[in-house]
């Protein structure tokens, strides 16, 4: 049950990020976007397995898998037939934005590693946990939103695609 809830939450976060990238977000859009949930779940599990295999080999291999396939879950949530191809098209169309975003995330990861040690040593306890959770929540929200903005700014992730999970005429349907 926990795994299904985790997958559903990850799907909802991706759909919400895609909707935010277009500037039109309603709870109804997220609720109606469940049509791609099964494909999204399968691709997310495949990504998880690839990252775990990469982690067994080397941490750097896992980071490479995450860096090279970062748009796969978003493309799957958006209803693309082949999210891997969509992933590489998006990276190819906006490679500079993507590299800059990845560098910023890498700097945040390095900073957070240092700050987690400092936080655990000097603060600790409930307050330290709250600080870490808030930091990671804000960082994850920023990263997912940045990926959605990059994705939607490409021809591959354009809103007018008929396979898009986020309906442009959501208000007209209601």
DOTITI-629035 format. One record per residue (C-alpha): residue in one letter; x, z, y. Coordinates in Angstrom, 3 decimals, always signed. Layout:
<code=A&X=X&Z=Z&Y=Y>;
...
***
This chain:
<code=X&X=+0.000&Z=+0.000&Y=+0.000>;
<code=X&X=+2.795&Z=+0.852&Y=+2.434>;
<code=X&X=+4.459&Z=-2.509&Y=+1.834>;
<code=X&X=+1.213&Z=-4.368&Y=+2.572>;
<code=X&X=+0.685&Z=-2.366&Y=+5.755>;
<code=X&X=+4.274&Z=-3.090&Y=+6.798>;
<code=X&X=+3.777&Z=-6.830&Y=+6.214>;
<code=X&X=+0.479&Z=-6.788&Y=+8.093>;
<code=X&X=+2.078&Z=-4.967&Y=+11.040>;
<code=X&X=+5.007&Z=-7.412&Y=+11.114>;
<code=X&X=+2.513&Z=-10.297&Y=+11.064>;
<code=X&X=+0.467&Z=-8.723&Y=+13.869>;
<code=X&X=+3.614&Z=-8.201&Y=+15.956>;
<code=X&X=+4.637&Z=-11.842&Y=+15.477>;
<code=X&X=+1.175&Z=-13.154&Y=+16.347>;
<code=X&X=+1.003&Z=-10.875&Y=+19.386>;
<code=X&X=+4.432&Z=-12.063&Y=+20.556>;
<code=X&X=+3.310&Z=-15.687&Y=+20.159>;
<code=X&X=+0.144&Z=-14.963&Y=+22.133>;
<code=X&X=+2.066&Z=-13.131&Y=+24.859>;
<code=X&X=+4.394&Z=-16.120&Y=+25.195>;
<code=X&X=+1.408&Z=-18.222&Y=+26.273>;
<code=X&X=+0.084&Z=-15.525&Y=+28.597>;
<code=X&X=-3.270&Z=-15.182&Y=+26.833>;
<code=X&X=-3.534&Z=-12.143&Y=+24.615>;
<code=X&X=-6.639&Z=-10.551&Y=+23.179>;
<code=X&X=-7.220&Z=-8.360&Y=+20.164>;
<code=X&X=-9.604&Z=-11.020&Y=+18.878>;
<code=X&X=-6.787&Z=-13.576&Y=+18.753>;
<code=X&X=-4.682&Z=-11.291&Y=+16.608>;
<code=X&X=-7.663&Z=-10.484&Y=+14.368>;
<code=X&X=-8.492&Z=-14.192&Y=+13.874>;
<code=X&X=-4.894&Z=-15.104&Y=+13.095>;
<code=X&X=-4.981&Z=-13.801&Y=+9.536>;
<code=X&X=-5.354&Z=-17.291&Y=+8.080>;
<code=X&X=-1.565&Z=-17.616&Y=+7.712>;
<code=X&X=-1.004&Z=-14.106&Y=+6.382>;
<code=X&X=-0.208&Z=-15.113&Y=+2.792>;
<code=X&X=+2.371&Z=-17.751&Y=+3.764>;
<code=X&X=+3.837&Z=-15.356&Y=+6.319>;
<code=X&X=+4.093&Z=-12.629&Y=+3.681>;
<code=X&X=+5.840&Z=-14.914&Y=+1.213>;
<code=X&X=+8.358&Z=-16.115&Y=+3.800>;
<code=X&X=+8.965&Z=-12.549&Y=+4.996>;
<code=X&X=+9.684&Z=-11.399&Y=+1.446>;
<code=X&X=+12.035&Z=-14.372&Y=+0.974>;
<code=X&X=+13.829&Z=-13.401&Y=+4.203>;
<code=X&X=+14.059&Z=-9.786&Y=+3.044>;
<code=X&X=+15.542&Z=-10.820&Y=-0.311>;
<code=X&X=+18.067&Z=-13.143&Y=+1.384>;
<code=X&X=+19.145&Z=-10.388&Y=+3.770>;
<code=X&X=+19.499&Z=-7.907&Y=+0.890>;
<code=X&X=+21.599&Z=-10.382&Y=-1.101>;
<code=X&X=+23.691&Z=-10.952&Y=+2.008>;
<code=X&X=+24.087&Z=-7.197&Y=+2.461>;
<code=X&X=+25.373&Z=-6.851&Y=-1.095>;
<code=X&X=+27.999&Z=-9.499&Y=-0.354>;
<code=X&X=+28.940&Z=-8.371&Y=+3.147>;
<code=X&X=+27.249&Z=-7.000&Y=+6.224>;
<code=X&X=+28.403&Z=-10.097&Y=+8.097>;
<code=X&X=+26.608&Z=-12.360&Y=+5.620>;
<code=X&X=+23.391&Z=-10.417&Y=+6.243>;
<code=X&X=+23.882&Z=-10.783&Y=+10.005>;
<code=X&X=+24.500&Z=-14.516&Y=+9.526>;
<code=X&X=+21.268&Z=-14.881&Y=+7.527>;
<code=X&X=+19.344&Z=-13.030&Y=+10.234>;
<code=X&X=+20.960&Z=-15.105&Y=+12.977>;
<code=X&X=+20.416&Z=-18.454&Y=+11.272>;
<code=X&X=+16.852&Z=-17.826&Y=+10.100>;
<code=X&X=+15.445&Z=-15.687&Y=+12.905>;
<code=X&X=+12.526&Z=-18.016&Y=+13.717>;
<code=X&X=+11.313&Z=-18.359&Y=+10.105>;
<code=X&X=+8.811&Z=-15.447&Y=+10.203>;
<code=X&X=+7.494&Z=-16.580&Y=+13.580>;
<code=X&X=+7.070&Z=-20.175&Y=+12.384>;
<code=X&X=+5.313&Z=-18.917&Y=+9.242>;
<code=X&X=+2.996&Z=-16.749&Y=+11.344>;
<code=X&X=+2.302&Z=-19.796&Y=+13.511>;
<code=X&X=+1.215&Z=-21.772&Y=+10.454>;
<code=X&X=+4.086&Z=-24.239&Y=+10.141>;
<code=X&X=+4.241&Z=-25.922&Y=+6.734>;
<code=X&X=+8.004&Z=-25.576&Y=+6.441>;
<code=X&X=+9.195&Z=-22.629&Y=+8.542>;
<code=X&X=+12.865&Z=-23.230&Y=+7.670>;
<code=X&X=+12.799&Z=-26.732&Y=+9.162>;
<code=X&X=+10.869&Z=-25.425&Y=+12.179>;
<code=X&X=+13.475&Z=-22.665&Y=+12.555>;
<code=X&X=+16.380&Z=-25.097&Y=+12.779>;
<code=X&X=+14.453&Z=-27.439&Y=+15.100>;
<code=X&X=+13.810&Z=-24.544&Y=+17.489>;
<code=X&X=+17.451&Z=-23.460&Y=+17.402>;
<code=X&X=+18.530&Z=-27.071&Y=+17.936>;
<code=X&X=+16.222&Z=-27.557&Y=+20.919>;
<code=X&X=+17.108&Z=-24.274&Y=+22.662>;
<code=X&X=+20.521&Z=-23.432&Y=+21.253>;
<code=X&X=+21.970&Z=-22.037&Y=+24.492>;
<code=X&X=+19.029&Z=-19.702&Y=+25.145>;
<code=X&X=+19.138&Z=-18.579&Y=+21.547>;
<code=X&X=+22.886&Z=-17.885&Y=+21.621>;
<code=X&X=+22.549&Z=-15.912&Y=+24.867>;
<code=X&X=+19.681&Z=-13.893&Y=+23.365>;
<code=X&X=+21.702&Z=-13.246&Y=+20.199>;
<code=X&X=+24.716&Z=-12.113&Y=+22.256>;
<code=X&X=+22.541&Z=-9.721&Y=+24.265>;
<code=X&X=+21.060&Z=-8.338&Y=+21.038>;
<code=X&X=+24.558&Z=-7.950&Y=+19.579>;
<code=X&X=+25.643&Z=-6.002&Y=+22.651>;
<code=X&X=+22.552&Z=-3.795&Y=+22.338>;
<code=X&X=+23.335&Z=-3.179&Y=+18.668>;
<code=X&X=+26.922&Z=-2.213&Y=+19.469>;
<code=X&X=+25.750&Z=+0.038&Y=+22.310>;
<code=X&X=+23.080&Z=+1.646&Y=+20.131>;
<code=X&X=+25.578&Z=+2.389&Y=+17.376>;
<code=X&X=+27.733&Z=+4.286&Y=+19.839>;
<code=X&X=+24.781&Z=+5.989&Y=+21.513>;
<code=X&X=+23.224&Z=+7.029&Y=+18.192>;
<code=X&X=+26.364&Z=+8.969&Y=+17.385>;
<code=X&X=+26.438&Z=+10.546&Y=+20.833>;
<code=X&X=+22.711&Z=+11.285&Y=+20.641>;
<code=X&X=+22.996&Z=+12.875&Y=+17.205>;
<code=X&X=+25.952&Z=+15.026&Y=+18.245>;
<code=X&X=+24.875&Z=+16.175&Y=+21.705>;
<code=X&X=+21.060&Z=+16.047&Y=+21.616>;
<code=X&X=+19.779&Z=+15.952&Y=+18.024>;
<code=X&X=+16.501&Z=+17.378&Y=+16.829>;
<code=X&X=+13.099&Z=+16.110&Y=+17.858>;
<code=X&X=+14.202&Z=+14.967&Y=+21.305>;
<code=X&X=+17.041&Z=+12.926&Y=+19.804>;
<code=X&X=+14.629&Z=+11.302&Y=+17.361>;
<code=X&X=+12.193&Z=+10.450&Y=+20.141>;
<code=X&X=+14.982&Z=+8.856&Y=+22.177>;
<code=X&X=+16.146&Z=+6.730&Y=+19.226>;
<code=X&X=+12.616&Z=+5.585&Y=+18.321>;
<code=X&X=+11.815&Z=+4.686&Y=+21.924>;
<code=X&X=+15.070&Z=+2.762&Y=+22.296>;
<code=X&X=+14.541&Z=+0.797&Y=+19.084>;
<code=X&X=+10.874&Z=+0.152&Y=+19.876>;
<code=X&X=+11.691&Z=-1.282&Y=+23.286>;
<code=X&X=+14.617&Z=-3.287&Y=+21.874>;
<code=X&X=+12.506&Z=-4.739&Y=+19.037>;
<code=X&X=+9.646&Z=-5.611&Y=+21.401>;
<code=X&X=+12.055&Z=-7.325&Y=+23.791>;
<code=X&X=+13.766&Z=-9.279&Y=+21.002>;
<code=X&X=+10.522&Z=-10.431&Y=+19.387>;
<code=X&X=+9.128&Z=-11.446&Y=+22.788>;
<code=X&X=+12.341&Z=-13.305&Y=+23.641>;
<code=X&X=+12.187&Z=-15.183&Y=+20.328>;
<code=X&X=+8.519&Z=-16.036&Y=+20.927>;
<code=X&X=+9.293&Z=-17.367&Y=+24.409>;
<code=X&X=+12.124&Z=-19.501&Y=+23.040>;
<code=X&X=+9.897&Z=-20.684&Y=+20.179>;
<code=X&X=+6.953&Z=-21.598&Y=+22.429>;
<code=X&X=+9.232&Z=-23.450&Y=+24.885>;
<code=X&X=+10.135&Z=-26.038&Y=+22.234>;
<code=X&X=+8.234&Z=-29.062&Y=+20.937>;
<code=X&X=+8.151&Z=-27.443&Y=+17.494>;
<code=X&X=+6.486&Z=-24.256&Y=+18.688>;
<code=X&X=+4.285&Z=-25.796&Y=+21.363>;
<code=X&X=+0.830&Z=-24.257&Y=+21.652>;
<code=X&X=-1.035&Z=-27.564&Y=+21.314>;
<code=X&X=+0.016&Z=-27.935&Y=+17.664>;
<code=X&X=-3.072&Z=-27.951&Y=+15.443>;
<code=X&X=-1.441&Z=-25.572&Y=+12.945>;
<code=X&X=-0.960&Z=-22.895&Y=+15.584>;
<code=X&X=-2.249&Z=-19.499&Y=+14.520>;
<code=X&X=-2.993&Z=-18.430&Y=+18.068>;
<code=X&X=-6.075&Z=-20.291&Y=+19.251>;
<code=X&X=-5.858&Z=-21.678&Y=+22.783>;
<code=X&X=-9.650&Z=-21.721&Y=+23.108>;
<code=X&X=-10.160&Z=-18.176&Y=+21.829>;
<code=X&X=-12.375&Z=-17.277&Y=+24.767>;
<code=X&X=-14.556&Z=-20.363&Y=+24.224>;
<code=X&X=-15.167&Z=-19.364&Y=+20.588>;
<code=X&X=-16.444&Z=-15.905&Y=+21.501>;
***
